[in-house]
Amino acid sequence: MKDKPIILVVDDQYQNIELLEAYLVPQGYEIVKAKSGAEALEKISANEIDLVLLDVMMPGMSGIEVLEKVRADEKTKGIPVVMVTVLKETEDKVKALEAGCDDFISKPFDRVELLARVKSILKLGYYLRQLEEKKKFKAVVDKVSDGIAICGGDYLIKDSNAALLKYLNIIELNGVNLVETLFKNYAVSITKAALMDLAVEHKTFDIMRQKSETAEALYLEANADLIKNSKGELLSIVFILRDVTTSRTEELLSQNTLTLIAHKLRAPLGVINGEMLLIQDGLHGSLTEEQKIVITNVSKQSVLLVSIVEELLGFTIAGGHAS
């Protein structure tokens, strides 16, 4: 709720507006005035109204007609509206409720009742708006492909989006400890102690699940960040999990292909290199000086090629461990 809530008072009798203003302004409310339904709609469009006190019986556009237009507009439908009336007929109140009225205040005004009702409706309106904003935020976050989890200091998940539930195969959030879930069901690239170290405000790590009969392989790149208040007190821990399965699988496939090629080359190159040494040693007959030069050059290139293959094998093995 704002520091100074704005209340629109709508009544065709100016003395009623003045009376409501006299009651409300000393309580810290800002008053916007309108003497007709059309003017009320203009004021609602031009101001950030927190509550409308709307007279039912007005010439031209009635209060119920104004209310129907307010509720029909996506931008204003959430504004609390209290009908100010002397009507006692149940039918009229039913019409107002069907149109979306939040409450009623009767004329003549009882100051204590008026202030209590206004305070209550404003508080309720605030919480409803907060809930609506949370729903909108949730709807947007649920469309994000990254998994998002908000945990307390105990690592229990307080909120999450749909992607996180899908990645970690979580059905119910009640009492789910994210860290325990990760280390129970997945391979994690850092230790549990390192992940839970609150002295480190940002962590990046990998979460892996091998392919099985019931599930596909999954590689997640995870980031964990501590959220603190101005006093340095921990408010929450936010985890963001990104699906990198495609890129990691491609990397592994590339490494496996290189490893296979290197292994296939190693054996014949070993034979070639060995035979070259035998030729150089004269075990297959004497060589002319020109042949010796050629064989020496070929032998050097063979040794170099063997060295390259060994380096390639070392690279693919190290890369496989790193992933």
C-alpha positions as semicolon CSV with decimal commas, in nm:
position;residue;x (nm);y (nm);z (nm)
1;M;0,000;0,000;0,000
2;K;0,124;0,353;-0,078
3;D;0,215;0,591;0,207
4;K;-0,085;0,805;0,115
5;P;-0,370;0,603;-0,039
6;I;-0,580;0,787;-0,297
7;I;-0,958;0,768;-0,255
8;L;-1,197;0,880;-0,528
9;V;-1,521;1,017;-0,383
10;V;-1,807;1,024;-0,634
11;D;-2,133;1,201;-0,544
12;D;-2,356;1,452;-0,723
13;Q;-2,417;1,628;-0,388
14;Y;-2,110;1,837;-0,307
15;Q;-2,192;1,853;0,065
16;N;-2,156;1,473;0,082
17;I;-1,813;1,496;-0,082
18;E;-1,708;1,767;0,166
19;L;-1,822;1,556;0,460
20;L;-1,631;1,249;0,342
21;E;-1,325;1,466;0,278
22;A;-1,348;1,606;0,633
23;Y;-1,354;1,254;0,774
24;L;-1,082;1,103;0,553
25;V;-0,813;1,370;0,500
26;P;-0,714;1,389;0,870
27;Q;-0,654;1,012;0,856
28;G;-0,384;1,057;0,592
29;Y;-0,587;0,981;0,280
30;E;-0,563;1,185;-0,041
31;I;-0,904;1,269;-0,186
32;V;-0,996;1,298;-0,554
33;K;-1,347;1,429;-0,625
34;A;-1,603;1,364;-0,898
35;K;-1,965;1,486;-0,924
36;S;-2,083;1,253;-1,201
37;G;-2,027;0,905;-1,339
38;A;-1,851;1,035;-1,650
39;E;-1,617;1,252;-1,444
40;A;-1,549;0,954;-1,213
41;L;-1,432;0,741;-1,507
42;E;-1,204;1,023;-1,623
43;K;-1,053;1,057;-1,274
44;I;-1,000;0,681;-1,249
45;S;-0,814;0,683;-1,582
46;A;-0,599;0,981;-1,486
47;N;-0,507;0,881;-1,129
48;E;-0,369;0,582;-0,942
49;I;-0,685;0,524;-0,741
50;D;-0,674;0,287;-0,442
51;L;-1,044;0,299;-0,349
52;V;-1,364;0,441;-0,494
53;L;-1,650;0,560;-0,271
54;L;-1,928;0,562;-0,528
55;D;-2,277;0,706;-0,480
56;V;-2,544;0,478;-0,625
57;M;-2,809;0,735;-0,715
58;M;-2,670;0,995;-0,958
59;P;-2,829;1,170;-1,256
60;G;-2,716;1,051;-1,597
61;M;-2,488;0,755;-1,534
62;S;-2,575;0,569;-1,214
63;G;-2,322;0,433;-0,972
64;I;-2,393;0,077;-1,081
65;E;-2,328;0,172;-1,446
66;V;-1,998;0,331;-1,343
67;L;-1,908;0,017;-1,150
68;E;-1,984;-0,205;-1,450
69;K;-1,751;0,003;-1,669
70;V;-1,476;-0,006;-1,406
71;R;-1,501;-0,385;-1,382
72;A;-1,509;-0,426;-1,761
73;D;-1,177;-0,242;-1,805
74;E;-0,870;-0,466;-1,761
75;K;-0,671;-0,174;-1,620
76;T;-0,923;-0,078;-1,352
77;K;-1,114;-0,397;-1,272
78;G;-0,911;-0,462;-0,956
79;I;-0,983;-0,127;-0,788
80;P;-1,197;-0,174;-0,472
81;V;-1,534;0,000;-0,502
82;V;-1,762;0,074;-0,206
83;M;-2,117;0,181;-0,289
84;V;-2,244;0,477;-0,087
85;T;-2,621;0,446;-0,062
86;V;-2,943;0,512;0,124
87;L;-3,106;0,223;-0,058
88;K;-3,255;-0,045;0,159
89;E;-3,402;-0,266;-0,110
90;T;-3,231;-0,605;-0,133
91;E;-3,275;-0,607;-0,511
92;D;-3,065;-0,293;-0,552
93;K;-2,787;-0,432;-0,334
94;V;-2,793;-0,757;-0,529
95;K;-2,750;-0,559;-0,854
96;A;-2,452;-0,377;-0,703
97;L;-2,295;-0,703;-0,585
98;E;-2,350;-0,865;-0,924
99;A;-2,178;-0,566;-1,087
100;G;-1,873;-0,623;-0,866
101;C;-1,927;-0,402;-0,562
102;D;-1,687;-0,478;-0,272
103;D;-1,893;-0,332;0,012
104;F;-2,161;-0,079;0,112
105;I;-2,161;0,236;0,328
106;S;-2,494;0,387;0,422
107;K;-2,598;0,751;0,443
108;P;-2,600;0,932;0,679
109;F;-2,237;0,842;0,747
110;D;-2,121;0,704;1,077
111;R;-1,764;0,832;1,110
112;V;-1,627;0,535;1,306
113;E;-1,790;0,281;1,075
114;L;-1,676;0,472;0,767
115;L;-1,309;0,486;0,873
116;A;-1,305;0,122;0,982
117;R;-1,463;0,011;0,654
118;V;-1,225;0,220;0,442
119;K;-0,919;0,091;0,628
120;S;-1,034;-0,269;0,592
121;I;-1,117;-0,241;0,221
122;L;-0,786;-0,069;0,142
123;K;-0,592;-0,342;0,320
124;L;-0,788;-0,613;0,141
125;G;-0,738;-0,435;-0,191
126;Y;-0,364;-0,417;-0,129
127;Y;-0,336;-0,789;-0,063
128;L;-0,552;-0,874;-0,364
129;R;-0,328;-0,661;-0,586
130;Q;-0,021;-0,829;-0,441
131;L;-0,177;-1,167;-0,512
132;E;-0,264;-1,061;-0,865
133;E;0,091;-0,936;-0,926
134;K;0,228;-1,262;-0,792
135;K;0,001;-1,456;-1,028
136;K;0,116;-1,244;-1,323
137;F;0,480;-1,292;-1,223
138;K;0,422;-1,665;-1,183
139;A;0,261;-1,685;-1,526
140;V;0,562;-1,514;-1,686
141;V;0,819;-1,716;-1,491
142;D;0,643;-2,042;-1,581
143;K;0,706;-1,962;-1,948
144;V;1,080;-1,931;-1,891
145;S;1,273;-2,238;-2,005
146;D;1,524;-2,210;-1,719
147;G;1,428;-2,381;-1,396
148;I;1,393;-2,134;-1,106
149;A;1,371;-2,222;-0,737
150;I;1,355;-1,988;-0,437
151;C;1,472;-2,155;-0,117
152;G;1,502;-2,050;0,244
153;G;1,823;-2,081;0,442
154;D;1,726;-2,443;0,515
155;Y;1,717;-2,512;0,137
156;L;1,348;-2,598;0,147
157;I;1,185;-2,482;-0,178
158;K;0,946;-2,193;-0,108
159;D;0,851;-2,131;-0,470
160;S;0,948;-2,249;-0,816
161;N;0,842;-2,240;-1,178
162;A;0,714;-2,524;-1,394
163;A;1,051;-2,583;-1,563
164;L;1,226;-2,663;-1,234
165;L;0,959;-2,915;-1,137
166;K;0,996;-3,079;-1,477
167;Y;1,378;-3,094;-1,471
168;L;1,396;-3,239;-1,120
169;N;1,083;-3,454;-1,151
170;I;0,921;-3,291;-0,847
171;I;0,545;-3,337;-0,809
172;E;0,475;-3,174;-0,470
173;L;0,674;-2,885;-0,322
174;N;0,571;-2,944;0,039
175;G;0,887;-2,992;0,244
176;V;1,116;-3,053;-0,055
177;N;1,482;-2,985;0,027
178;L;1,652;-2,891;-0,301
179;V;2,005;-2,989;-0,195
180;E;1,895;-3,329;-0,064
181;T;1,697;-3,391;-0,383
182;L;1,996;-3,308;-0,603
183;F;2,247;-3,527;-0,421
184;K;2,004;-3,816;-0,385
185;N;1,900;-3,838;-0,750
186;Y;2,172;-3,673;-0,958
187;A;2,547;-3,643;-1,003
188;V;2,655;-3,297;-0,887
189;S;2,989;-3,144;-0,987
190;I;3,057;-2,990;-0,644
191;T;3,036;-3,135;-0,294
192;K;2,733;-3,090;-0,074
193;A;2,944;-2,893;0,175
194;A;3,059;-2,654;-0,098
195;L;2,706;-2,605;-0,225
196;M;2,573;-2,527;0,125
197;D;2,859;-2,292;0,214
198;L;2,680;-1,964;0,291
199;A;3,008;-1,774;0,294
200;V;3,014;-1,799;-0,087
201;E;2,741;-1,580;-0,238
202;H;2,753;-1,719;-0,593
203;K;2,812;-2,075;-0,709
204;T;2,811;-2,238;-1,053
205;F;2,796;-2,614;-1,089
206;D;2,664;-2,897;-1,307
207;I;2,382;-3,142;-1,240
208;M;2,382;-3,466;-1,438
209;R;2,155;-3,765;-1,487
210;Q;2,269;-4,058;-1,699
211;K;2,035;-4,211;-1,955
212;S;1,837;-4,507;-1,823
213;E;1,546;-4,727;-1,926
214;T;1,301;-4,482;-1,769
215;A;1,465;-4,143;-1,835
216;E;1,672;-3,961;-2,091
217;A;2,012;-3,815;-2,013
218;L;1,996;-3,469;-1,855
219;Y;2,269;-3,208;-1,813
220;L;2,185;-2,891;-1,621
221;E;2,409;-2,589;-1,569
222;A;2,318;-2,446;-1,228
223;N;2,374;-2,111;-1,057
224;A;2,299;-2,041;-0,691
225;D;2,287;-1,688;-0,548
226;L;2,230;-1,566;-0,194
227;I;1,977;-1,283;-0,157
228;K;2,039;-1,063;0,148
229;N;1,880;-0,751;0,292
230;S;2,059;-0,422;0,362
231;K;2,177;-0,559;0,698
232;G;2,343;-0,857;0,533
233;E;2,083;-1,102;0,663
234;L;1,996;-1,395;0,438
235;L;1,650;-1,364;0,282
236;S;1,654;-1,647;0,032
237;I;1,868;-1,856;-0,202
238;V;1,781;-1,845;-0,570
239;F;1,873;-2,139;-0,795
240;I;1,861;-2,112;-1,174
241;L;1,897;-2,434;-1,373
242;R;1,958;-2,426;-1,747
243;D;1,915;-2,730;-1,967
244;V;2,242;-2,780;-2,161
245;T;2,176;-3,143;-2,254
246;T;2,200;-3,085;-2,630
247;S;2,534;-2,901;-2,621
248;R;2,687;-3,140;-2,365
249;T;2,571;-3,444;-2,561
250;E;2,725;-3,300;-2,877
251;E;3,051;-3,236;-2,690
252;L;3,058;-3,593;-2,561
253;L;2,981;-3,730;-2,907
254;S;3,264;-3,522;-3,052
255;Q;3,505;-3,642;-2,782
256;N;3,402;-4,004;-2,832
257;T;3,453;-3,972;-3,208
258;L;3,800;-3,823;-3,163
259;T;3,891;-4,093;-2,913
260;L;3,779;-4,365;-3,155
261;I;3,977;-4,211;-3,440
262;A;4,286;-4,176;-3,221
263;H;4,264;-4,539;-3,106
264;K;4,220;-4,658;-3,464
265;L;4,527;-4,462;-3,575
266;R;4,747;-4,564;-3,283
267;A;4,791;-4,933;-3,381
268;P;4,884;-4,892;-3,749
269;L;5,109;-4,596;-3,672
270;G;5,289;-4,807;-3,414
271;V;5,348;-5,076;-3,676
272;I;5,469;-4,820;-3,933
273;N;5,704;-4,659;-3,685
274;G;5,844;-4,997;-3,577
275;E;5,905;-5,106;-3,936
276;M;6,081;-4,779;-4,012
277;L;6,321;-4,840;-3,727
278;L;6,394;-5,191;-3,857
279;I;6,463;-5,054;-4,204
280;Q;6,689;-4,786;-4,060
281;D;6,881;-5,051;-3,869
282;G;6,938;-5,246;-4,194
283;L;6,739;-5,554;-4,087
284;H;6,561;-5,554;-4,427
285;G;6,880;-5,509;-4,631
286;S;7,136;-5,239;-4,688
287;L;7,028;-4,891;-4,800
288;T;7,184;-4,639;-5,031
289;E;7,266;-4,298;-4,887
290;E;6,970;-4,146;-5,067
291;Q;6,737;-4,417;-4,929
292;K;6,872;-4,360;-4,579
293;I;6,785;-3,989;-4,603
294;V;6,433;-4,064;-4,726
295;I;6,371;-4,332;-4,460
296;T;6,503;-4,099;-4,186
297;N;6,265;-3,822;-4,295
298;V;5,969;-4,063;-4,312
299;S;6,061;-4,204;-3,969
300;K;6,067;-3,854;-3,815
301;Q;5,722;-3,775;-3,956
302;S;5,593;-4,111;-3,830
303;V;5,720;-4,037;-3,479
304;L;5,561;-3,690;-3,496
305;L;5,229;-3,843;-3,605
306;V;5,238;-4,093;-3,317
307;S;5,301;-3,803;-3,078
308;I;5,004;-3,611;-3,219
309;V;4,777;-3,913;-3,176
310;E;4,889;-3,956;-2,814
311;E;4,822;-3,588;-2,744
312;L;4,478;-3,622;-2,904
313;L;4,402;-3,921;-2,683
314;G;4,516;-3,730;-2,377
315;F;4,296;-3,433;-2,473
316;T;3,980;-3,639;-2,525
317;I;4,031;-3,833;-2,201
318;A;4,088;-3,510;-2,001
319;G;3,787;-3,349;-2,171
320;G;3,569;-3,647;-2,087
321;H;3,664;-3,624;-1,718
322;A;3,603;-3,247;-1,716
323;S;3,252;-3,282;-1,849
